[in-house]
Amino acid sequence: MVFSFRRAPVNRYLSARARGTVDSTHMKLRKGPGSYTFLMQTGVWMISTRIASITTHISNPALVAAYTFILLLYTQNVASPAFVGIVLAFGTFIPLLIIYLLSKRGFVSDLFVTHREERAKPFVGAVASYVVGSLALWLLRAPKIVTALMLCYAVNTVIMMLITRRWKISVHASGIAGPTTVLIRGLGAWAIIFFAFLVPVGWARLRLRAHTPTQFLAGALVTIAATWAGLAIYLAVL
């Protein structure tokens, strides 16, 4: 789990503890002007960091994939055990399992693959999973929009991987923007409301200092363009 606290308040808090001006067990002030304000600010930053971390977990691209696939299957009235099993297995569980195993073996530093240089291996594994999932959906004649979404995940991940070799573009932004673009195409213009999730997710990623505003915005815009262009091809070919 990634935490990022503002250094100045934390350092001031540690210094206050060392001087004995703060009771760290009960978080009560002992003495010192302005300490209540300082302690309150520190607490707010710690709580906001915790909220940002929870938001980051919930908006994990692999989990967003599960939400999106299930929504599409139910709205298409084809939520059979076979289709649900395929999309969850190849769209969510296998990509998450790959990251978990790489983390356990030390190939990546954390489950968010924070360091840009470590992202190639999980990206390659995810692309392979999406490709197999797309083939399985196509063979079982799943709705075109569902198969197209899996193909979008495969192609968009390749794009993210290529960009990440030089620059740390936001995968979380991509994980919201891509599925939302597909939902707009599959469900109608009302699905544009799902873009609103970019706001809390963007705040969380910036709060944790995982990305800059430019990196997050680029992740969203590049994915929207790639997904919309890809859908025109996939839906015509499938």
C-alpha positions as CSV (number, residue, x, y, z in Angstrom):
1,M,0.0,0.0,0.0
2,V,1.4,3.3,-1.0
3,F,1.2,6.2,1.4
4,S,2.5,9.7,0.9
5,F,2.5,12.2,3.7
6,R,3.4,15.9,3.4
7,R,7.0,15.9,4.8
8,A,6.9,19.1,6.7
9,P,3.9,18.3,9.0
10,V,5.2,14.8,9.7
11,N,8.7,16.1,10.5
12,R,7.2,18.7,12.8
13,Y,5.2,16.0,14.5
14,L,8.2,13.8,15.0
15,S,10.1,16.8,16.4
16,A,7.2,17.6,18.7
17,R,7.2,14.0,20.0
18,A,11.0,14.2,20.6
19,R,10.5,17.4,22.6
20,G,7.7,15.9,24.6
21,T,5.1,18.5,23.5
22,V,2.7,15.9,22.1
23,D,1.3,12.8,23.7
24,S,1.6,10.3,20.8
25,T,-0.6,7.7,22.5
26,H,-3.7,9.8,23.0
27,M,-2.8,12.5,20.5
28,K,-3.3,15.2,23.2
29,L,-1.4,18.4,23.4
30,R,0.8,18.9,26.4
31,K,2.1,22.4,25.8
32,G,3.3,24.8,23.1
33,P,1.5,27.5,21.1
34,G,-0.1,26.5,17.9
35,S,0.2,22.8,18.6
36,Y,-3.5,22.1,18.3
37,T,-3.6,23.6,14.8
38,F,-0.5,21.6,13.8
39,L,-1.9,18.4,15.2
40,M,-5.2,18.9,13.4
41,Q,-3.5,19.6,10.1
42,T,-1.3,16.5,10.5
43,G,-4.4,14.4,11.3
44,V,-6.3,15.7,8.2
45,W,-3.3,14.9,6.0
46,M,-3.1,11.4,7.3
47,I,-6.9,10.8,6.9
48,S,-6.8,12.2,3.3
49,T,-3.9,10.0,2.5
50,R,-5.9,7.0,3.7
51,I,-8.9,7.9,1.7
52,A,-6.7,8.4,-1.4
53,S,-5.2,4.9,-0.9
54,I,-8.6,3.3,-0.6
55,T,-9.8,5.2,-3.7
56,T,-6.7,3.9,-5.6
57,H,-7.5,0.3,-4.6
58,I,-11.1,0.5,-5.6
59,S,-10.3,2.0,-8.9
60,N,-7.6,-0.5,-9.8
61,P,-7.9,-1.0,-13.6
62,A,-8.4,-4.7,-13.2
63,L,-11.3,-4.2,-10.8
64,V,-12.8,-1.5,-13.1
65,A,-12.6,-4.1,-15.9
66,A,-14.8,-6.5,-13.8
67,Y,-17.4,-3.8,-13.1
68,T,-17.5,-2.8,-16.7
69,F,-17.7,-6.3,-18.2
70,I,-20.5,-7.3,-15.8
71,L,-22.5,-4.2,-16.6
72,L,-22.2,-4.8,-20.3
73,L,-23.2,-8.5,-20.0
74,Y,-26.3,-7.7,-18.0
75,T,-27.4,-4.9,-20.2
76,Q,-26.9,-7.2,-23.2
77,N,-28.9,-9.9,-21.4
78,V,-26.1,-12.5,-21.9
79,A,-24.7,-12.8,-18.4
80,S,-24.2,-16.5,-18.6
81,P,-21.8,-18.3,-16.3
82,A,-19.5,-18.9,-19.3
83,F,-19.3,-15.3,-20.3
84,V,-19.0,-14.0,-16.7
85,G,-16.3,-16.6,-16.0
86,I,-14.3,-15.6,-19.1
87,V,-14.4,-11.9,-18.5
88,L,-13.6,-12.1,-14.8
89,A,-10.8,-14.6,-15.4
90,F,-9.0,-13.0,-18.3
91,G,-10.0,-9.4,-17.6
92,T,-9.4,-9.2,-13.9
93,F,-8.1,-12.3,-12.0
94,I,-5.2,-13.3,-14.2
95,P,-3.8,-9.7,-14.6
96,L,-4.1,-9.2,-10.8
97,L,-2.5,-12.6,-10.2
98,I,0.4,-11.8,-12.4
99,I,1.1,-8.6,-10.5
100,Y,0.8,-10.4,-7.2
101,L,3.2,-13.2,-8.2
102,L,5.7,-10.7,-9.6
103,S,5.5,-8.7,-6.3
104,K,6.0,-11.8,-4.2
105,R,9.1,-12.7,-6.2
106,G,10.5,-9.2,-6.0
107,F,10.2,-8.3,-9.7
108,V,7.9,-5.4,-8.8
109,S,8.1,-3.3,-5.7
110,D,4.4,-3.1,-4.9
111,L,0.9,-4.1,-6.2
112,F,0.5,-0.8,-7.9
113,V,3.8,-1.2,-9.8
114,T,4.7,2.3,-8.8
115,H,8.1,2.3,-10.5
116,R,7.9,2.9,-14.3
117,E,10.9,0.6,-15.0
118,E,9.1,-2.4,-13.5
119,R,5.9,-2.2,-15.6
120,A,7.0,-4.2,-18.7
121,K,6.5,-7.7,-17.2
122,P,3.0,-7.2,-15.8
123,F,2.0,-5.4,-19.0
124,V,3.1,-8.3,-21.2
125,G,1.3,-10.8,-18.9
126,A,-1.9,-8.7,-19.0
127,V,-1.8,-8.3,-22.8
128,A,-1.5,-12.1,-23.2
129,S,-4.5,-12.6,-20.8
130,Y,-6.6,-10.1,-22.8
131,V,-5.8,-11.7,-26.1
132,V,-6.8,-15.1,-24.9
133,G,-9.9,-13.7,-23.4
134,S,-10.8,-12.0,-26.6
135,L,-10.3,-15.2,-28.6
136,A,-12.5,-17.2,-26.1
137,L,-15.3,-14.6,-26.3
138,W,-15.2,-14.6,-30.1
139,L,-15.3,-18.4,-30.3
140,L,-18.3,-18.4,-28.0
141,R,-20.0,-15.7,-30.0
142,A,-20.3,-13.2,-27.2
143,P,-21.8,-9.8,-28.0
144,K,-19.5,-7.8,-30.2
145,I,-19.3,-4.9,-27.7
146,V,-18.0,-7.3,-25.0
147,T,-15.4,-8.9,-27.2
148,A,-14.4,-5.4,-28.4
149,L,-13.9,-4.2,-24.8
150,M,-11.5,-7.1,-24.2
151,L,-9.6,-6.2,-27.4
152,C,-9.5,-2.6,-26.3
153,Y,-7.8,-3.7,-23.1
154,A,-5.2,-5.7,-25.1
155,V,-4.4,-2.9,-27.5
156,N,-4.6,-0.1,-24.9
157,T,-2.2,-2.0,-22.6
158,V,0.3,-2.2,-25.4
159,I,0.1,1.5,-26.0
160,M,0.5,2.2,-22.3
161,M,3.5,-0.2,-22.2
162,L,5.2,1.6,-25.1
163,I,4.7,5.0,-23.6
164,T,5.8,3.9,-20.1
165,R,9.2,2.9,-21.5
166,R,9.9,6.6,-21.7
167,W,7.3,8.3,-19.5
168,K,5.1,7.4,-16.6
169,I,1.6,7.8,-18.0
170,S,-1.3,7.1,-15.7
171,V,-2.8,3.6,-16.0
172,H,-5.5,4.4,-13.5
173,A,-6.7,7.2,-15.7
174,S,-6.6,4.8,-18.7
175,G,-8.5,2.3,-16.6
176,I,-11.4,4.7,-16.2
177,A,-11.4,6.4,-19.6
178,G,-11.2,3.3,-21.7
179,P,-14.1,1.4,-20.2
180,T,-16.2,4.6,-20.1
181,T,-15.6,5.2,-23.8
182,V,-16.8,1.6,-24.6
183,L,-19.9,2.0,-22.4
184,I,-20.8,5.2,-24.2
185,R,-20.6,3.2,-27.5
186,G,-22.5,0.2,-26.1
187,L,-25.1,1.8,-23.8
188,G,-25.6,5.3,-25.1
189,A,-24.5,8.8,-24.5
190,W,-25.9,8.7,-20.9
191,A,-22.8,6.6,-19.9
192,I,-20.7,9.7,-20.2
193,I,-21.5,10.2,-16.5
194,F,-18.9,7.6,-15.7
195,F,-16.2,10.0,-16.7
196,A,-17.0,11.7,-13.4
197,F,-15.0,9.0,-11.7
198,L,-11.8,10.5,-13.2
199,V,-12.2,13.3,-10.6
200,P,-11.8,11.3,-7.4
201,V,-9.3,8.9,-8.9
202,G,-7.2,11.8,-10.2
203,W,-7.3,13.5,-6.8
204,A,-6.2,10.2,-5.2
205,R,-3.3,9.6,-7.6
206,L,-2.1,13.2,-7.2
207,R,-2.6,13.1,-3.4
208,L,-0.4,10.0,-3.2
209,R,2.1,11.7,-5.5
210,A,1.9,8.7,-7.9
211,H,1.4,11.0,-10.9
212,T,1.5,14.6,-12.1
213,P,-1.6,16.2,-13.5
214,T,-0.1,16.0,-17.0
215,Q,0.5,12.2,-16.6
216,F,-3.0,11.6,-15.4
217,L,-4.6,13.8,-18.1
218,A,-2.5,12.1,-20.8
219,G,-3.6,8.6,-19.6
220,A,-7.2,9.6,-20.0
221,L,-7.0,11.4,-23.4
222,V,-4.7,8.9,-25.1
223,T,-6.9,6.0,-24.0
224,I,-10.1,7.8,-25.1
225,A,-8.7,8.3,-28.6
226,A,-7.2,4.8,-28.9
227,T,-10.4,3.2,-27.7
228,W,-12.8,5.1,-29.9
229,A,-10.6,4.4,-33.0
230,G,-10.2,0.8,-32.0
231,L,-13.9,0.3,-31.5
232,A,-14.6,1.4,-35.1
233,I,-12.3,-1.4,-36.3
234,Y,-13.3,-4.2,-33.9
235,L,-17.1,-3.8,-34.3
236,A,-16.7,-3.8,-38.1
237,V,-14.5,-6.9,-38.2
238,L,-16.1,-9.0,-35.5
